[in-house]
Amino acid sequence: MNGTLIRTTLDLVVRLIDTTTGNPPTTDAVRFSRGGRPVVAMNKGGGNHIFINLGREDFLMRIEVDGYDPLEKQIEFPEEGMLETDVFLMPSENAYRGGRVITLAGRIPGLSSIEAVSLSMPVCSISEFDDKKNIMTLFLPNRRIGMEGVYYGLVHETEAAYEKFEVVEVISAVSVRIREPLQEEYLLNSPISRVVFGKVEKDGSFILRVRDSATDLRYLVRIEAKGGTGFQEVDFHDLEGVVLKAPKKKAARKKEEEPQPEGETPQEES
């Protein structure tokens, strides 16, 4: 009797993350669809959903999770290997899990991105950074590190700004490896907070939500619009009259020309 060979291919892994907590959603009521048709996934726990024999054609995926706003994610496969992608879910205002949320909404013409980090609830602070190995050493809070694959902001308190980075590996109890080297100067013990992502529409309308989980809900909001980036401190417990402003586009710095030796003039390339 001849056996039947069945080939399976793991094409896609989607990790669902609650953007307000950094944790996976606690519900199993998750639905994926493509072109209005359901797409079957296997729930492997920890917010991870795997797709087998899905094919390699790029598509727009719709994701619906109970207690969160539905969203669409463009799936674009690499030339080789499977695709792993993080999806940050925004809790619905009427969510019955996780407690009350507070919404900041508005419209900024030309807005391309909006996100924020907490100023009052950092997860840790920076001790040092090895820019050759991309390893960051941390001053730890009284809890275990769980920072893999999540975006964080290193806050520059004196400038009211932060630099975003992505953790790709926990090296030890007090150190992590980040994807790209830090580009900005920082002070010892500068706070690090997790990035909360907002939602932006094509017309510049935005929604940014945080959990009402502390008495102090001050956040530093990062706004990208019309080629500029700006920051604005917002107290989510005092939103009356708060208007986010579009950042001013900074003039590009002119690269200084290298001085030429005396008696020589620059030669044009042929």
C-alpha positions as CSV (number, residue, x, y, z in Angstrom):
1,M,0.0,0.0,0.0
2,N,1.5,3.3,-1.1
3,G,1.6,6.1,1.6
4,T,0.4,9.6,0.9
5,L,2.9,12.4,1.4
6,I,1.4,15.5,2.7
7,R,3.5,18.7,2.7
8,T,2.8,21.6,4.9
9,T,4.4,25.0,4.9
10,L,4.4,27.5,7.8
11,D,4.0,30.8,5.9
12,L,3.0,33.3,8.6
13,V,3.1,34.0,12.3
14,V,1.0,36.9,13.7
15,R,1.6,38.0,17.3
16,L,-1.3,40.0,18.8
17,I,-0.3,42.6,21.4
18,D,-2.5,44.9,23.5
19,T,-0.8,48.2,22.8
20,T,-1.8,49.6,26.2
21,T,-0.3,46.8,28.2
22,G,2.3,45.1,26.0
23,N,0.5,41.8,26.8
24,P,-1.4,39.4,24.6
25,P,-5.2,39.6,24.6
26,T,-6.8,37.4,27.2
27,T,-9.6,36.3,24.8
28,D,-9.6,33.4,22.3
29,A,-12.3,35.2,20.2
30,V,-10.0,36.1,17.3
31,R,-11.0,36.2,13.6
32,F,-8.8,36.7,10.6
33,S,-10.1,37.3,7.1
34,R,-8.9,38.0,3.6
35,G,-11.1,39.6,1.0
36,G,-14.1,39.0,3.3
37,R,-13.4,35.3,3.6
38,P,-12.2,33.7,6.9
39,V,-8.6,32.6,7.1
40,V,-7.8,29.7,9.5
41,A,-5.0,30.1,12.1
42,M,-3.8,28.0,14.9
43,N,-3.6,29.7,18.3
44,K,-0.3,28.7,19.9
45,G,-0.8,30.9,23.0
46,G,1.0,34.1,24.1
47,G,-0.9,36.0,21.3
48,N,0.8,33.9,18.6
49,H,-1.2,32.6,15.7
50,I,0.3,30.5,12.9
51,F,-0.9,30.1,9.3
52,I,-0.1,27.0,7.4
53,N,-0.3,26.6,3.6
54,L,-1.5,30.1,3.3
55,G,0.4,30.9,0.1
56,R,3.0,33.6,-0.7
57,E,0.8,36.2,-2.2
58,D,0.7,39.6,-0.4
59,F,-2.8,40.6,0.9
60,L,-4.7,42.9,3.2
61,M,-5.7,41.0,6.4
62,R,-8.6,42.0,8.6
63,I,-8.2,41.2,12.3
64,E,-11.1,41.2,14.7
65,V,-10.6,40.5,18.4
66,D,-13.3,40.7,21.0
67,G,-12.8,43.8,23.2
68,Y,-10.6,45.6,20.6
69,D,-11.1,47.8,17.6
70,P,-10.9,45.8,14.3
71,L,-8.0,46.7,12.1
72,E,-6.4,45.9,8.8
73,K,-2.8,44.8,8.3
74,Q,-1.0,44.6,5.0
75,I,0.8,41.3,4.8
76,E,3.9,41.3,2.6
77,F,6.0,38.2,2.4
78,P,9.8,38.1,2.2
79,E,11.4,36.5,-0.8
80,E,12.3,33.5,1.4
81,G,11.2,32.0,4.7
82,M,8.1,32.7,6.7
83,L,6.9,36.1,7.8
84,E,6.6,37.0,11.5
85,T,4.7,40.2,12.3
86,D,3.5,42.0,15.4
87,V,0.0,43.5,15.4
88,F,-0.8,46.1,18.1
89,L,-4.4,46.0,19.2
90,M,-6.3,49.1,20.5
91,P,-8.9,48.3,23.2
92,S,-12.4,49.4,22.4
93,E,-14.0,52.1,24.6
94,N,-16.8,49.6,25.5
95,A,-14.3,46.8,26.4
96,Y,-15.3,44.7,29.3
97,R,-11.8,43.3,30.0
98,G,-8.8,45.1,31.3
99,G,-10.6,48.1,32.8
100,R,-11.6,51.6,31.6
101,V,-9.7,53.3,28.8
102,I,-9.3,57.0,28.0
103,T,-9.4,58.3,24.4
104,L,-7.6,61.2,22.9
105,A,-8.9,61.9,19.4
106,G,-8.6,64.7,16.8
107,R,-7.2,65.5,13.4
108,I,-3.9,66.8,12.2
109,P,-3.5,67.5,8.5
110,G,-0.7,65.3,7.0
111,L,-0.5,63.1,10.1
112,S,1.3,59.8,9.4
113,S,1.9,58.4,12.9
114,I,1.0,59.0,16.5
115,E,2.2,57.1,19.6
116,A,3.1,57.8,23.2
117,V,5.2,56.7,26.2
118,S,4.3,57.0,29.9
119,L,6.1,59.7,31.9
120,S,4.9,58.4,35.2
121,M,5.2,54.6,34.8
122,P,8.6,53.7,33.2
123,V,9.4,50.0,33.1
124,C,13.1,50.5,33.8
125,S,15.9,52.9,33.1
126,I,19.2,52.8,31.2
127,S,22.6,52.1,32.8
128,E,24.8,51.8,29.7
129,F,24.8,50.9,26.0
130,D,27.3,48.9,23.9
131,D,26.9,50.4,20.4
132,K,29.1,47.6,18.9
133,K,26.9,44.8,20.1
134,N,23.6,46.8,20.5
135,I,23.3,45.6,24.1
136,M,21.6,47.8,26.6
137,T,22.2,47.4,30.3
138,L,19.3,48.3,32.5
139,F,18.5,49.5,36.0
140,L,15.7,47.1,36.8
141,P,12.3,47.6,38.6
142,N,11.2,45.0,41.1
143,R,10.0,42.6,38.4
144,R,11.2,40.2,35.7
145,I,12.1,41.5,32.3
146,G,9.8,40.5,29.4
147,M,10.8,42.9,26.7
148,E,11.3,40.7,23.6
149,G,10.1,42.1,20.3
150,V,8.3,45.1,21.7
151,Y,9.0,48.8,21.1
152,Y,10.2,51.1,23.9
153,G,11.1,54.7,24.2
154,L,14.2,56.1,25.9
155,V,13.0,59.3,27.4
156,H,15.2,62.5,27.3
157,E,13.5,64.4,30.1
158,T,15.4,67.6,29.6
159,E,14.3,67.8,25.9
160,A,10.8,66.4,26.4
161,A,11.4,63.8,23.7
162,Y,12.2,60.1,23.4
163,E,14.1,57.7,21.1
164,K,12.2,54.6,20.0
165,F,13.9,51.3,19.9
166,E,13.0,47.6,19.5
167,V,14.1,44.8,21.8
168,V,14.9,41.6,19.9
169,E,16.5,39.5,22.6
170,V,16.8,39.4,26.4
171,I,20.5,38.6,27.1
172,S,20.4,38.4,30.9
173,A,18.5,39.5,33.9
174,V,19.8,43.0,33.4
175,S,20.5,43.4,29.7
176,V,18.8,43.3,26.3
177,R,19.8,43.4,22.7
178,I,18.1,46.0,20.5
179,R,17.7,45.9,16.7
180,E,19.5,49.2,15.8
181,P,22.1,51.2,17.7
182,L,20.9,54.3,19.6
183,Q,21.4,57.5,17.7
184,E,20.9,60.1,20.4
185,E,22.8,61.1,23.5
186,Y,21.3,60.0,26.8
187,L,21.8,60.6,30.5
188,L,22.5,57.8,33.0
189,N,19.3,56.4,34.5
190,S,17.1,58.0,31.9
191,P,13.6,56.3,32.1
192,I,12.4,53.7,29.5
193,S,8.7,53.3,28.8
194,R,6.8,51.0,26.5
195,V,5.4,52.6,23.3
196,V,1.6,52.8,23.0
197,F,0.5,53.0,19.3
198,G,-2.4,55.1,18.1
199,K,-4.5,54.8,14.9
200,V,-4.3,57.2,12.0
201,E,-6.7,57.6,9.1
202,K,-5.9,58.9,5.6
203,D,-7.4,62.3,6.4
204,G,-5.2,62.8,9.4
205,S,-7.8,61.8,12.0
206,F,-6.3,59.9,14.9
207,I,-7.2,57.9,18.0
208,L,-4.9,57.3,20.9
209,R,-6.0,55.3,23.9
210,V,-4.4,54.4,27.3
211,R,-5.7,52.3,30.2
212,D,-7.0,54.3,33.2
213,S,-4.7,52.3,35.5
214,A,-3.0,54.9,37.7
215,T,-3.6,58.2,39.4
216,D,-0.8,59.8,37.3
217,L,-1.5,59.4,33.5
218,R,1.0,61.8,32.0
219,Y,2.2,60.7,28.6
220,L,4.7,62.1,26.1
221,V,3.0,61.9,22.7
222,R,5.1,61.6,19.5
223,I,3.6,63.1,16.4
224,E,4.8,62.6,12.8
225,A,3.2,64.9,10.2
226,K,4.3,66.5,6.9
227,G,7.9,65.3,7.2
228,G,8.3,66.7,10.8
229,T,8.4,65.0,14.2
230,G,7.2,66.7,17.4
231,F,6.5,65.8,21.0
232,Q,3.8,67.0,23.4
233,E,3.1,66.2,27.0
234,V,-0.5,65.1,27.7
235,D,-2.3,64.4,31.0
236,F,-5.0,61.8,30.1
237,H,-6.8,62.7,33.3
238,D,-7.1,66.3,32.1
239,L,-7.9,66.3,28.4
240,E,-10.2,69.3,28.4
241,G,-8.9,71.8,25.9
242,V,-6.0,69.6,24.8
243,V,-5.2,70.1,21.1
244,L,-2.2,68.3,19.5
245,K,-0.3,70.5,17.2
246,A,1.5,69.5,13.9
247,P,5.2,69.6,14.3
248,K,7.2,72.2,12.5
249,K,9.4,70.8,9.7
250,K,13.0,71.3,10.5
251,A,15.2,72.6,7.8
252,A,17.7,70.1,6.5
253,R,21.2,70.7,7.5
254,K,23.6,71.4,4.7
255,K,26.5,69.0,4.6
256,E,29.8,71.0,4.8
257,E,32.1,70.7,1.9
258,E,35.5,69.2,2.5
259,P,38.2,71.9,2.2
260,Q,40.4,71.6,-0.9
261,P,44.2,71.8,-0.7
262,E,45.6,75.1,-1.7
263,G,46.1,75.5,-5.4
264,E,43.7,72.8,-6.3
265,T,40.1,73.0,-7.5
266,P,37.5,70.3,-7.3
267,Q,37.5,68.0,-10.3
268,E,34.2,67.1,-12.0
269,E,33.4,63.5,-12.5
270,S,33.4,62.4,-16.1
